[in-house]
Amino acid sequence: MNATVRNVYVIGPDKKIKLIITYPMTTGRNFDEVLRVIDSLQLTAKHSVATPVNWKPGEQVIIAGSVSDEEAKKKYPQGWKAPKPYLRYVDQPK
């Protein structure tokens, strides 16, 4: 039995696929989610942060694990909240 699926692709300026979302034929695509993901991709590429689940623009983000505490202190002198050593929450960079 054949069934149609619908894919959404986001391709970055470097010509690499950044996101693929696959929907079954019975489910409509969520445009708000696509825009949220694009906002997240742009933010994380520019600022070395990660966005948590259900993140919306303007909410707190997570300092990427690849950023040491010393580097983070320079980038975020106001500090951050760390409920776990690997989760360092900070206000979204502008």
DRENTORKOL-3810 file (N, C-alpha, C; in nm, 4 decimals):
REM DRENTORKOL-3810
@n.u->0.0846; n.v->-0.1180; n.w->0.0000; ca.u->0.0000; ca.v->0.0000; ca.w->0.0000; c.u->0.0890; c.v->0.1241; c.w->0.0000
@n.u->0.0626; n.v->0.2176; n.w->-0.0861; ca.u->0.1370; ca.v->0.3424; ca.w->-0.0925; c.u->0.0697; c.v->0.4486; c.w->-0.0066
@n.u->0.1505; n.v->0.5334; n.w->0.0521; ca.u->0.0981; ca.v->0.6456; ca.w->0.1301; c.u->0.1885; c.v->0.7652; c.w->0.1080
@n.u->0.1275; n.v->0.8795; n.w->0.0975; ca.u->0.2011; ca.v->1.0036; ca.w->0.0780; c.u->0.2524; c.v->1.0552; c.w->0.2122
@n.u->0.3739; n.v->1.1055; n.w->0.2136; ca.u->0.4242; ca.v->1.1778; ca.w->0.3296; c.u->0.4675; c.v->1.3155; c.w->0.2807
@n.u->0.4679; n.v->1.4092; n.w->0.3710; ca.u->0.5089; ca.v->1.5456; ca.w->0.3367; c.u->0.6304; c.v->1.5800; c.w->0.4206
@n.u->0.7302; n.v->1.6366; n.w->0.3572; ca.u->0.8535; ca.v->1.6753; ca.w->0.4260; c.u->0.8717; c.v->1.8259; c.w->0.4197
@n.u->0.9273; n.v->1.8803; n.w->0.5265; ca.u->0.9710; ca.v->2.0198; ca.w->0.5300; c.u->1.1214; c.v->2.0161; c.w->0.5476
@n.u->1.1937; n.v->2.0846; n.w->0.4601; ca.u->1.3391; ca.v->2.0923; ca.w->0.4675; c.u->1.3793; c.v->2.2363; c.w->0.4951
@n.u->1.4750; n.v->2.2547; n.w->0.5845; ca.u->1.5366; ca.v->2.3857; ca.w->0.6053; c.u->1.6832; c.v->2.3692; c.w->0.5681
@n.u->1.7259; n.v->2.4490; n.w->0.4712; ca.u->1.8632; ca.v->2.4428; ca.w->0.4217; c.u->1.9327; c.v->2.5724; c.w->0.4599
@n.u->2.0487; n.v->2.5605; n.w->0.5237; ca.u->2.1230; ca.v->2.6770; ca.w->0.5703; c.u->2.2002; c.v->2.7451; c.w->0.4595
@n.u->2.2569; n.v->2.8619; n.w->0.4900; ca.u->2.3355; ca.v->2.9357; ca.w->0.3911; c.u->2.4582; c.v->2.8592; c.w->0.3438
@n.u->2.5015; n.v->2.7609; n.w->0.4239; ca.u->2.6159; ca.v->2.6786; ca.w->0.3846; c.u->2.5745; c.v->2.5630; c.w->0.2929
@n.u->2.4475; n.v->2.5643; n.w->0.2494; ca.u->2.3912; ca.v->2.4646; ca.w->0.1570; c.u->2.3778; c.v->2.3257; c.w->0.2212
@n.u->2.3736; n.v->2.3204; n.w->0.3545; ca.u->2.3555; ca.v->2.1939; ca.w->0.4265; c.u->2.2155; c.v->2.1898; c.w->0.4862
@n.u->2.1591; n.v->2.0702; n.w->0.4896; ca.u->2.0263; ca.v->2.0532; ca.w->0.5488; c.u->2.0382; c.v->2.0688; c.w->0.6997
@n.u->1.9609; n.v->2.1588; n.w->0.7545; ca.u->1.9621; ca.v->2.1856; ca.w->0.8982; c.u->1.8457; c.v->2.1177; c.w->0.9695
@n.u->1.7380; n.v->2.0876; n.w->0.8935; ca.u->1.6188; ca.v->2.0310; ca.w->0.9552; c.u->1.5379; c.v->1.9561; c.w->0.8511
@n.u->1.4838; n.v->1.8426; n.w->0.8916; ca.u->1.3851; ca.v->1.7706; ca.w->0.8121; c.u->1.2718; c.v->1.7334; c.w->0.9065
@n.u->1.1505; n.v->1.7725; n.w->0.8725; ca.u->1.0322; ca.v->1.7305; ca.w->0.9472; c.u->0.9451; c.v->1.6532; c.w->0.8492
@n.u->0.9051; n.v->1.5338; n.w->0.8879; ca.u->0.8204; ca.v->1.4501; ca.w->0.8031; c.u->0.6831; c.v->1.4360; c.w->0.8675
@n.u->0.5811; n.v->1.4648; n.w->0.7899; ca.u->0.4434; ca.v->1.4544; ca.w->0.8359; c.u->0.3715; c.v->1.3466; c.w->0.7559
@n.u->0.2837; n.v->1.2688; n.w->0.8206; ca.u->0.2012; ca.v->1.1755; ca.w->0.7432; c.u->0.0966; c.v->1.2531; c.w->0.6636
@n.u->0.0391; n.v->1.1891; n.w->0.5639; ca.u->-0.0553; ca.v->1.2591; ca.w->0.4776; c.u->-0.1794; c.v->1.3050; c.w->0.5530
@n.u->-0.2081; n.v->1.2448; n.w->0.6658; ca.u->-0.3279; ca.v->1.2808; ca.w->0.7407; c.u->-0.3061; c.v->1.3968; c.w->0.8375
@n.u->-0.1846; n.v->1.4486; n.w->0.8450; ca.u->-0.1527; ca.v->1.5540; ca.w->0.9410; c.u->-0.1051; c.v->1.6789; c.w->0.8681
@n.u->-0.1634; n.v->1.7912; n.w->0.9012; ca.u->-0.1202; ca.v->1.9178; ca.w->0.8416; c.u->0.0113; c.v->1.9640; c.w->0.9014
@n.u->0.0815; n.v->2.0462; n.w->0.8270; ca.u->0.2096; ca.v->2.0976; ca.w->0.8738; c.u->0.1863; c.v->2.2154; c.w->0.9688
@n.u->0.2738; n.v->2.2282; n.w->1.0665; ca.u->0.2615; ca.v->2.3329; ca.w->1.1671; c.u->0.3585; c.v->2.4457; c.w->1.1325
@n.u->0.3074; n.v->2.5517; n.w->1.0712; ca.u->0.3919; ca.v->2.6611; ca.w->1.0260; c.u->0.4550; c.v->2.7363; c.w->1.1425
@n.u->0.3826; n.v->2.7489; n.w->1.2549; ca.u->0.4402; ca.v->2.8153; ca.w->1.3730; c.u->0.5632; c.v->2.7409; c.w->1.4222
@n.u->0.5604; n.v->2.6083; n.w->1.4174; ca.u->0.6760; ca.v->2.5285; ca.w->1.4601; c.u->0.7930; c.v->2.5466; c.w->1.3644
@n.u->0.7649; n.v->2.5543; n.w->1.2358; ca.u->0.8717; ca.v->2.5767; ca.w->1.1373; c.u->0.9396; c.v->2.7109; c.w->1.1643
@n.u->0.8631; n.v->2.8161; n.w->1.1902; ca.u->0.9207; ca.v->2.9482; ca.w->1.2202; c.u->0.9999; c.v->2.9453; c.w->1.3507
@n.u->0.9487; n.v->2.8743; n.w->1.4521; ca.u->1.0190; ca.v->2.8625; ca.w->1.5806; c.u->1.1543; c.v->2.7950; c.w->1.5608
@n.u->1.1568; n.v->2.6905; n.w->1.4794; ca.u->1.2817; ca.v->2.6180; ca.w->1.4545; c.u->1.3810; c.v->2.7063; c.w->1.3789
@n.u->1.3333; n.v->2.7822; n.w->1.2823; ca.u->1.4228; ca.v->2.8724; ca.w->1.2083; c.u->1.4818; c.v->2.9773; c.w->1.3031
@n.u->1.3983; n.v->3.0336; n.w->1.3919; ca.u->1.4497; ca.v->3.1289; ca.w->1.4918; c.u->1.5571; c.v->3.0628; c.w->1.5777
@n.u->1.5327; n.v->2.9406; n.w->1.6205; ca.u->1.6291; ca.v->2.8678; ca.w->1.7030; c.u->1.7584; c.v->2.8407; c.w->1.6266
@n.u->1.7476; n.v->2.7952; n.w->1.5032; ca.u->1.8672; ca.v->2.7670; ca.w->1.4228; c.u->1.9533; c.v->2.8910; c.w->1.4053
@n.u->1.8899; n.v->3.0049; n.w->1.3783; ca.u->1.9651; ca.v->3.1294; ca.w->1.3603; c.u->2.0314; c.v->3.1719; c.w->1.4909
@n.u->1.9592; n.v->3.1630; n.w->1.6008; ca.u->2.0130; ca.v->3.2026; ca.w->1.7314; c.u->2.1289; c.v->3.1133; c.w->1.7736
@n.u->2.1110; n.v->2.9834; n.w->1.7610; ca.u->2.2142; ca.v->2.8905; ca.w->1.8070; c.u->2.3393; c.v->2.8971; c.w->1.7201
@n.u->2.3248; n.v->2.9263; n.w->1.5933; ca.u->2.4411; ca.v->2.9382; ca.w->1.5055; c.u->2.5236; c.v->3.0620; c.w->1.5400
@n.u->2.4563; n.v->3.1670; n.w->1.5835; ca.u->2.5253; ca.v->3.2943; ca.w->1.6085; c.u->2.5837; c.v->3.3056; c.w->1.7499
@n.u->2.5217; n.v->3.2405; n.w->1.8480; ca.u->2.5579; ca.v->3.2674; ca.w->1.9877; c.u->2.6074; c.v->3.1475; c.w->2.0683
@n.u->2.6299; n.v->3.0326; n.w->2.0119; ca.u->2.6779; ca.v->2.9143; ca.w->2.0853; c.u->2.5885; c.v->2.8803; c.w->2.2037
@n.u->2.4590; n.v->2.8782; n.w->2.1779; ca.u->2.3615; ca.v->2.8389; ca.w->2.2791; c.u->2.2745; c.v->2.7276; c.w->2.2215
@n.u->2.1939; n.v->2.6677; n.w->2.3080; ca.u->2.0955; ca.v->2.5681; ca.w->2.2664; c.u->1.9600; c.v->2.6138; c.w->2.3181
@n.u->1.8553; n.v->2.5754; n.w->2.2485; ca.u->1.7213; ca.v->2.6122; ca.w->2.2928; c.u->1.6537; c.v->2.4904; c.w->2.3547
@n.u->1.5930; n.v->2.5074; n.w->2.4729; ca.u->1.5274; ca.v->2.3940; ca.w->2.5386; c.u->1.3945; c.v->2.3594; c.w->2.4715
@n.u->1.3381; n.v->2.2492; n.w->2.5148; ca.u->1.2093; ca.v->2.2047; ca.w->2.4618; c.u->1.1046; c.v->2.3149; c.w->2.4793
@n.u->1.0216; n.v->2.3310; n.w->2.3803; ca.u->0.9125; ca.v->2.4297; ca.w->2.3793; c.u->0.9611; c.v->2.5745; c.w->2.3905
@n.u->1.0878; n.v->2.5991; n.w->2.3597; ca.u->1.1435; ca.v->2.7344; ca.w->2.3642; c.u->1.0688; c.v->2.8250; c.w->2.2674
@n.u->1.0522; n.v->2.9506; n.w->2.3090; ca.u->0.9956; ca.v->3.0538; ca.w->2.2220; c.u->1.0914; c.v->3.1730; c.w->2.2241
@n.u->1.1007; n.v->3.2481; n.w->2.1135; ca.u->1.1906; ca.v->3.3638; ca.w->2.1103; c.u->1.1681; c.v->3.4562; c.w->2.2306
@n.u->1.2786; n.v->3.4957; n.w->2.2931; ca.u->1.2742; ca.v->3.5827; ca.w->2.4096; c.u->1.2898; c.v->3.5083; c.w->2.5410
@n.u->1.2713; n.v->3.3768; n.w->2.5401; ca.u->1.2855; ca.v->3.2983; ca.w->2.6625; c.u->1.4320; c.v->3.2617; c.w->2.6855
@n.u->1.4591; n.v->3.2081; n.w->2.8031; ca.u->1.5963; ca.v->3.1695; ca.w->2.8357; c.u->1.6455; c.v->3.0566; c.w->2.7451
@n.u->1.7764; n.v->3.0546; n.w->2.7267; ca.u->1.8419; ca.v->2.9518; ca.w->2.6464; c.u->1.9482; c.v->2.8838; c.w->2.7320
@n.u->2.0084; n.v->2.7789; n.w->2.6775; ca.u->2.1113; ca.v->2.7035; ca.w->2.7481; c.u->2.2462; c.v->2.7326; c.w->2.6838
@n.u->2.3453; n.v->2.7643; n.w->2.7645; ca.u->2.4804; ca.v->2.7844; ca.w->2.7118; c.u->2.5303; c.v->2.6493; c.w->2.6618
@n.u->2.5789; n.v->2.6464; n.w->2.5391; ca.u->2.6237; ca.v->2.5210; ca.w->2.4771; c.u->2.7312; c.v->2.4536; c.w->2.5613
@n.u->2.7295; n.v->2.3212; n.w->2.5633; ca.u->2.8286; ca.v->2.2447; ca.w->2.6380; c.u->2.9703; c.v->2.2658; c.w->2.5881
@n.u->2.9840; n.v->2.3082; n.w->2.4635; ca.u->3.1168; ca.v->2.3327; ca.w->2.4068; c.u->3.1799; c.v->2.4624; c.w->2.4588
@n.u->3.1014; n.v->2.5430; n.w->2.5317; ca.u->3.1515; ca.v->2.6689; ca.w->2.5882; c.u->3.1933; c.v->2.6433; c.w->2.7329
@n.u->3.3213; n.v->2.6657; n.w->2.7629; ca.u->3.3710; ca.v->2.6438; ca.w->2.8994; c.u->3.3141; c.v->2.7498; c.w->2.9936
@n.u->3.3225; n.v->2.7231; n.w->3.1236; ca.u->3.2760; ca.v->2.8214; ca.w->3.2217; c.u->3.3533; c.v->2.9523; c.w->3.2095
@n.u->3.4837; n.v->2.9440; n.w->3.1795; ca.u->3.5648; ca.v->3.0648; ca.w->3.1648; c.u->3.5161; c.v->3.1489; c.w->3.0460
@n.u->3.4904; n.v->3.0833; n.w->2.9338; ca.u->3.4378; ca.v->3.1545; ca.w->2.8167; c.u->3.2995; c.v->3.2118; c.w->2.8462
@n.u->3.2168; n.v->3.1335; n.w->2.9156; ca.u->3.0809; ca.v->3.1767; ca.w->2.9479; c.u->3.0833; c.v->3.2994; c.w->3.0386
@n.u->3.1787; n.v->3.3059; n.w->3.1324; ca.u->3.1887; ca.v->3.4227; ca.w->3.2208; c.u->3.2189; c.v->3.5488; c.w->3.1420
@n.u->3.2970; n.v->3.5350; n.w->3.0338; ca.u->3.3270; ca.v->3.6510; ca.w->2.9481; c.u->3.2056; c.v->3.6916; c.w->2.8657
@n.u->3.1353; n.v->3.5932; n.w->2.8124; ca.u->3.0190; ca.v->3.6210; ca.w->2.7268; c.u->2.8982; c.v->3.6666; c.w->2.8070
@n.u->2.8833; n.v->3.6112; n.w->2.9278; ca.u->2.7656; ca.v->3.6377; ca.w->3.0110; c.u->2.8090; c.v->3.6819; c.w->3.1502
@n.u->2.8638; n.v->3.8043; n.w->3.1628; ca.u->2.9143; ca.v->3.8508; ca.w->3.2925; c.u->2.8053; c.v->3.8622; c.w->3.3992
@n.u->2.6797; n.v->3.8698; n.w->3.3571; ca.u->2.5693; ca.v->3.8775; ca.w->3.4529; c.u->2.5430; c.v->3.7434; c.w->3.5196
@n.u->2.6080; n.v->3.6371; n.w->3.4702; ca.u->2.5932; ca.v->3.5046; ca.w->3.5298; c.u->2.4821; c.v->3.4238; c.w->3.4659
@n.u->2.4582; n.v->3.3057; n.w->3.5226; ca.u->2.3559; ca.v->3.2154; ca.w->3.4719; c.u->2.3062; c.v->3.1285; c.w->3.5854
@n.u->2.1931; n.v->3.0606; n.w->3.5612; ca.u->2.1388; ca.v->2.9640; ca.w->3.6564; c.u->2.1816; c.v->2.8257; c.w->3.6101
@n.u->2.2265; n.v->2.7429; n.w->3.7029; ca.u->2.2723; ca.v->2.6079; ca.w->3.6673; c.u->2.2097; c.v->2.5046; c.w->3.7608
@n.u->2.0871; n.v->2.4581; n.w->3.7295; ca.u->2.0268; ca.v->2.3558; ca.w->3.8145; c.u->2.1040; c.v->2.2238; c.w->3.8105
@n.u->2.1764; n.v->2.2008; n.w->3.7036; ca.u->2.2677; ca.v->2.0866; ca.w->3.6864; c.u->2.3961; c.v->2.1426; c.w->3.6256
@n.u->2.5101; n.v->2.0822; n.w->3.6511; ca.u->2.6355; ca.v->2.1367; ca.w->3.5964; c.u->2.6353; c.v->2.1504; c.w->3.4436
@n.u->2.5606; n.v->2.0659; n.w->3.3760; ca.u->2.5562; ca.v->2.0684; ca.w->3.2296; c.u->2.4409; c.v->2.1523; c.w->3.1747
@n.u->2.3584; n.v->2.2115; n.w->3.2612; ca.u->2.2490; ca.v->2.2983; ca.w->3.2185; c.u->2.2722; c.v->2.4384; c.w->3.2734
@n.u->2.3221; n.v->2.5252; n.w->3.1890; ca.u->2.3495; ca.v->2.6640; ca.w->3.2303; c.u->2.2539; c.v->2.7551; c.w->3.1558
@n.u->2.1459; n.v->2.7977; n.w->3.2250; ca.u->2.0428; ca.v->2.8821; ca.w->3.1646; c.u->2.0840; c.v->3.0290; c.w->3.1722
@n.u->2.0603; n.v->3.0994; n.w->3.0627; ca.u->2.0927; ca.v->3.2417; ca.w->3.0550; c.u->1.9842; c.v->3.3098; c.w->2.9708
@n.u->1.9658; n.v->3.4399; n.w->2.9931; ca.u->1.8704; ca.v->3.5130; ca.w->2.9095; c.u->1.9147; c.v->3.5083; c.w->2.7644
@n.u->1.8179; n.v->3.5059; n.w->2.6751; ca.u->1.8501; ca.v->3.4975; ca.w->2.5318; c.u->1.9357; c.v->3.6160; c.w->2.4891
@n.u->2.0480; n.v->3.5894; n.w->2.4208; ca.u->2.1312; ca.v->3.6990; ca.w->2.3689; c.u->2.0532; c.v->3.7771; c.w->2.2629
@n.u->2.0856; n.v->3.9019; n.w->2.2497; ca.u->2.0202; ca.v->3.9883; ca.w->2.1492; c.u->2.0856; c.v->3.9733; c.w->2.0150
END
